Amino acid sequence: MLAPQEQPYFPLFADLRQVSVLVVGGGVVAGRKIDALLAADAKVTVGAPELSDHLQALQLAGRIRWIRGTYEANWVRHRGLVIGATNDPLVNQAVATDARAHGILVNVVDEPEISNVILPAVVRRGPLTVAIGTQGFAPSLSRRLREELEKFLSPTLAGLFDLAARYRARIKSAVPLGKERRDFYDWLLDGPVHASLRAERAQEAETLLQQALNEPSVQTRQTGEVLLVGAGPGDPDLLTVRALRALQRADVILHDRLVGPAILALARRDAELVSVGKEGGGPSTSQESIQAQLVALALAGKRVVRLKGGDPFVFGRGGEEAEYLSAHGVRFEIVPGISAALGCAAYAGVPLTHREHAQALEFVTAHGAEDAQSLDWQALAATNKTAVFFMAVNKSADLKRNLIGAGRASSTPVAIVENGTLPEQRVIRATLGQLADAVRQYRVQSPALVIVGDVVNVSERISWFGAAPIQMAPPLARSVESIDAAQPSYSY
């Protein structure tokens, strides 16, 4: 005879509609089991001396029947399922023994040795149900695995399975059994029907399915798509759940230079990785070439991820790529990411807004900073504002000159965040007047961004990640005055 932990349980989904189920116990644990049983439309009887407030409410609402008293053997008779959920091991043992004697399936909570049924952890997406069991010996691990699966099974699967259920008869009639039907369901999951559901276009999804059923061999031929995905500021833990799903279903991934290996390692094992990075003064892939590759791959039936650091729509040229895809009739989705400004500021302990220091926030690309007319520097120099400059390492002297020239004090705090959110993150705190010197002295390299504003001072109290920030020595008071006086003035 096999030991309990070796017992090969047979996985089974049971229809409990209007089946008489007995739950012995009236506490919190029993309540959780009863809620699940009611969701399955079971007829629930609870046997217990007392009921929790939640179960009392269910009993008063007529949703459960209550046998008030201590357990008796005749309670289990004529039941389809019995659950023992008391805190008394002797009562639980009696429940299991009596149920087994009548050939009734019984589960005793956290006691698989005396149970012959296990209630698994469950993930539901409409008609789709995923059950996770560990023979009853590690229920906490089952719950943990359920949490992981919740991340990967998109909520839109509920709508997809509802649609498939409603059209099941037509699918069986229109699509021959075997490989053709398997291919059809693959298309349903991976193609435009599910994409439309993800975009909250349920009627469009149904129309696409109807068209496919009218001419399956044509409508379901392999069609590609492009997902413009934000990889966040660098830390893989900051990827969104949707971004992770996209990486794990991509055929080809075109990624920027700054997307690190830890993020690329999360991609599907057999996905093709193509670097299309741009680097000032170094080898680069032109934007035109990137866009042409996206269209060509999609038209070849590939699922393509265009993976960008930060967010695709924050200085990521995602808007240009989306317009190009749209003009060429390629289906696409936008998967936003945590912008580098948000991620790096958070990991540097710099609140971008603060009631006492900054009531406005502006993201700015430092390209063109050498041109005093390229940006509204007077607006950027406002004292109640935080300004975050992207791609600012090589433009630090121009930023300093233009901001001070527009009226921002040279004593304004600045933070330079290099490799933000990564283990090698460096934060250098200085003043605006010291900005160019700090970049030069500490040999700051890209990727780095510059945060300008009084909020930087708050980071002295709430810095929490990585190495302690580097604090440049404050300039002498005389030097500050001379720096301000020495700056040229500009008219706008």
N, C-alpha and C positions, 0 to 999 in steps of 0.2 A: 504494500500500500504506500502511495506517495505521501511524503511529508506535506503539511499544509502549504509551506512556501513553494513547493514544487507542483502543486495542484494546477493543472492547465484549465483555467476558466474558459468557458465558451462565450465569446462576446455576443450579446444579443440586445436588440432594441425591442422593447415590449410596448404594445398598445394597452395603456391602462385606462382608457376611456370607460368610465362608469364601472371600473373594477373595484371591488371592496378591498380596501387596504387598511390594516390596523397599525397604528403607531403607539407603542407603549412608552410613555414619558411625556411630560408636559412642559419641559423647559426650553431653553434657547436652542439647543442642538435639535431637539424634536421639531421646533418651529421651522428651522431651515429645511429639514427634510419634507415637512408638510407643505411648505411653499412650493417646492419643486413638484410634489405630487399633485397639488391643485392645478399647477400650470399644465400638467398632463391630463387634466380632467378626471382624475381618480376620485372615487367616493371614499373619503377619509374618515375613519373613526379613531378617536384618541382616547386611550385609557390611562388615567393618572389621577392621583388624589387631588392635585391642584393644577391649574393652568397658568402659564405666563400671561402677561397683559396682552401680548400679541395674539396668543391662541384664544384667550377669552373674547377678543374682538371678532375673531373668525367664527367662534361658536355662536356669539350673539347675532352675527350676520347670517347664520344658517349655512355657512360654508363647510363646517365640519360637525361631526356628531361626537359628543363627549360621554364616555362611560366614567363616572366619578367613583373612584375607589382604588384599592390595591389590586394588583394583577391577579387574575384567575385564569386557569387553564382553558376554560371554555371560550375565552375571548377570541382565540385564534381560529375557531372553527368557521369554515365556509369563507375563508379569506383567500384572495388571490396573491397577496403579498403581506408579510409581517415585518415590521421594523422595530427593533429594540433600541431605545434611546434614553435609558434611565442612567442614573449615577450609582446604581446598586448592582454589582456584578452577579449576585445571586438571582436577582430578578431577571437580568439579561440572559443568564444561563437557562433559567426556566422557560423564558419566551422561546429561545432557540430550540430547546429540547422538545417542547410541545408542538411547535410549528413543524419540525422535522418529522415528528411522529405522525402527523396528518398529511405528510407529503407536500407541505406548503413551503414556498420559497421564503427565506428569512435572511435579513441583514441586521446584524448587531453592530452599532456604530463603534468603530475602532477596535473591533474584536473579530478579525477574519477567521480565527481558529474555530469559532463556533457558528460562523455564517456559511451559507451556501450561495449567497448572492452578494455581489459587490456593487455599490453605487458609485460610478466613476465621476471624476471631474469632467465637466462638459463645456464645450464651446459651441454656441449656436449662431448660425447665420441663416435665418429663415428656415427653410426645410433642411438645410445642411446642419448636421450634428456631428461633432467630433467628440468622442469619449476617450478618456485617458484613465487607464487602470494600472495598478502596480500589485495585483493580487491581494490588495487590501493592506499590505504591510508598510507602505510608505505614502500615506495620503497627502502629506505635506508636499512631497515631491510632485505628486499629480497636480496639486493646485498650482505649484510653480510652473510646471510645463504648460498648464492651461493659460497662465498669464503670458507666457512667451508666445503661444499660438494666437492669442488674442491680437498680438501686434501684427502678425503676418497675414491673418485672414481678414481681408478688407471687409468693412461693414457692407459695401456694395454687393458682396456675394449673396446677401439675402435677396436683393432684388433680382439678381441673375438667376438664382435657383427658383424663385417664384415664377419667373418668366418661363424657364425651362419646364416647370411642372405644368403650367397652363397650356403649353404648346407640345406637350409630350406626345399626344396622339398624332398630331400633324407631323412631328419629327419622325416618328416611327413609320408613318405612311410615306413620307417624301424621301427619306434617306435610308438606303439599304443597310441592313445589319452587317457588322464587321468593320473593316478598316474605314469605309466611307463614313459610317456613323461616328466612329471614334474621332476621325478628323473633323467632323462637323462640330462635335462637342469641344474639341480643342479650339476650333475657330470661335465658338461661342464664348469661351473663357478668355482667349487671348486677343480677339479681334475687336471690331468697331462696336459690337453690341455692348460688351462690358465697358469699353471706353466711354460710350455715351452714358451709361449708368454712373460711372465715376464722375462725369461732368454734370450729373443731376438732370439728364435729358431722357427721362423714362420713355416718353412717347417716341422719340427718335430711335431709341434702342429697340422698341417693339416693331417699328416700321422696318428697320434693318433686318430683323429676324424674319418678318413676313416676306420681305423681298428674297431673302436667302432660301426660304422654303419653296418659293415659286420656281427657283432655278438654282438648286444647291451647288451644282458643279461650277457655276460661274461666280455666284455671289460669295462663296466661301474660299475662293482661291487665296493663297497666302498674301496678306496685305501687311505692310509695315507701318510703323509709327515712330515718332520721336518724342521723347520726354526731356524737356529742359529742366534739369534738376540742380538745385542748390545743395552743395556739399557742406555748407556751413563754414566756420572759420578755421577748422583744422582738427579739433578733437572729434574722433569718431563717435563718441557718445552724444554729440550734439546733432547728429543726423536725425532727420524726422523719420517717423515710421514709414511714411509713403516713399521717401527717398531710398530707404533700405529695401523696400519691396521692389522698387524700380531697378536697383542694382542687381537684385537676385533673379530678375526675369529678363535682363537685357541680353541680346545677342552681341551687340557691339557697344562699347563705351568710348566716346571721344571726350578726353578729359584735359583740363587746364594744367599748366605746369605746377601750380601751387596745391593741387589736390594730392595729399600725401599717400604713401603706400599703405598705411593702416586703413584708410578708407577704401582704397582700391581692392584690398584683400577681402572686403565684404561682398565683392561682386560674385556673380555666378562663376563657378570654377572654369567653365569652358567659354566664358565671354571673351571676346577679342578686345584688348585694350589698345587704344590709339591715342598717343599724346599729340595734342594740337595746341601746345602752349605758345604763349607770346612772351618775349623777353626783350626789353629795351637794349639795343646794341648787340643782341645775340640772335641765335637761330630762332625763327618764328614761323608760324603757320598763318597765312593771311586769312582775314575774315571771309573773303570770297571763297577761298578753298574750303574752309570749314563748312560753310553753308552748302556748297556744291556736294561735299561728301555726305552731309545729312540727307539731302534729297535723294542722292543716288542709292544710299543704303536702304532708305525707307522704301523706295520704289522697287528695290530688289527683295522686298518682303521681310526686312530685318526689323527687330525691335531695338531701337537705338536710344541710348541715353547720352545726352550732351551734358556732361558733369562739370559744373562750375564752382569755384570757390565762393563762399558766402551765399548770396542770393542772386538768381539769374537776372533780376530786374533792378539790381542796385549796382550800377557801373559794371555790369556783366555782359552787356550787349545782347541780352536775352530778347529784348523787344525787337531788335533787328532780325534775329534768327527766326523768331516767331512769324514776323511779317513775311520773310522769305519763304518759309514753309507753307504758309497760307497761300501765297501767290502761286506756289507750285502744286497745290492740291494735296499736300501731305498732312495726314492727321497728326496732331501734336497735343501734348498736355504740358502744363506748367506746374512744377513741384517746387514751391518756395523753400528757401533755406534760411538759417539764421545768418543775418548779415554780419560781416566781419566787425562792423562798428558796434553792434550789440554784443556779440560774443567777446571780442577783445576788451571792450570796456568793462563788461561784467567780470571777466577773469582778472582784470587789473584793479578791480575794486573801485571803479569810477562810475558813479551814477550819472547818466547822461542828462537827466533832468533832476531838479531838486527844488523844493519850494523856496528855500532860502537863497539859492545861488543861480538857478537857470530855469527860466520858464519857456524857453524856445530851444530848438535843436535843429542843426542843419548839417547834412552830409554833403561833402564837396570833394570833387576830384581835383588833385593838385596839378593835373595836366594843364598847361597854359598859365600857371601861377606866375611865371616870369613877366607876363603881360599885365600891367596894372589895370587895363581896361577890360580884362577877360571876365572878371567877376564883380559882384557888388560888394566891394571890400568894406564899405561903410556899414552895410547891413551885417556883414560877418563880424565886424568889430564891436557890435552892440554888447554891452556889459552883462546883460541878462540872458545871454545866449551861450550855448555850447556849440562849438564847430568841430566836426570830425573830418579830417583830411585824409583821403585815400591816396595811395601812390605818391607819398609826400617825401620820401627819403631824399631824393635828388633835388627837391624843390624847397628845402627847409629855409635857405637864405631868402628866397623870394617870398615865402609865406611870412616870415618875420618882417621883412621890409614893408610888404603891402599892408599887413594888419596894423603894424605900429604907425605907418603913414596914414592909415584911415582913422586913427584915434585910439586903438586898443593899447593899453598901458604895457610897457615892456615887462612889468612885474607880474603880468597875468600868468597864472600857473599853466603849464603844459605837461602832458604825459606822452611819451613816445612808447608805443607798445610793439615790440618785435616778436614775431612768431607767437602771436597771441593764442591762448587756449592750449598750446602744446607744452610738453615737458620742458623744452628749452626756452620758454617765454622769458623775455626781459622787459622790465618796465623802468624807464628812466624819467624821473620827475625833474623839471627845471622850470625856468621862466621863459616867457616868449622871447625876451632879449637874449637868452642863452640857447635858443633852439638850434641854430646852425652849429654852434660850438659843441653842443651835446651830441648831435649826429656825427660830427667829425671825430670828437674825442673818443666816443665809444664805438666807432666804426659800425654804426647801425646799418643793417642790410635789409633788403626786401625779403619777405613781406613785413611791412610795418606801417602803422598809421599814427597820426598825430591828433591828440585831443586837446583843444584849447578852451579854457574856461575855468571859472572858480570852482567848479565841481571836482577838479583834480585834487584839491586840498582835502576833500572828504576821504579820498583813498588812503590817506595817512592813518585813518582809523579803521578802515574796513578792508584793507588789502588782505587777501585770503589764499591766493593760489600761487604756487611756484616760489622761486627765489624772492627774497626781500627786494623791493624796488631800490634802484640806485637814485640817490638824491644828490643832485649837483649842489655845490656850496652856493649860498645866496650871494649875489653881487653886492659890492659896497654901495651904500646909499648914493655916494657921489657918482659912482659909475652908472647907476640907474638913471640919474638926472642927465648925465652927459649922453647916454644912449638915446634918450628921448629927444634931447635937443639936437642931436646929430642927424636924426632921420629927416629926409626930404619930405616936403608936404606935396600932396597931390590934390588936384581939383577933379571932381566927378560930375 
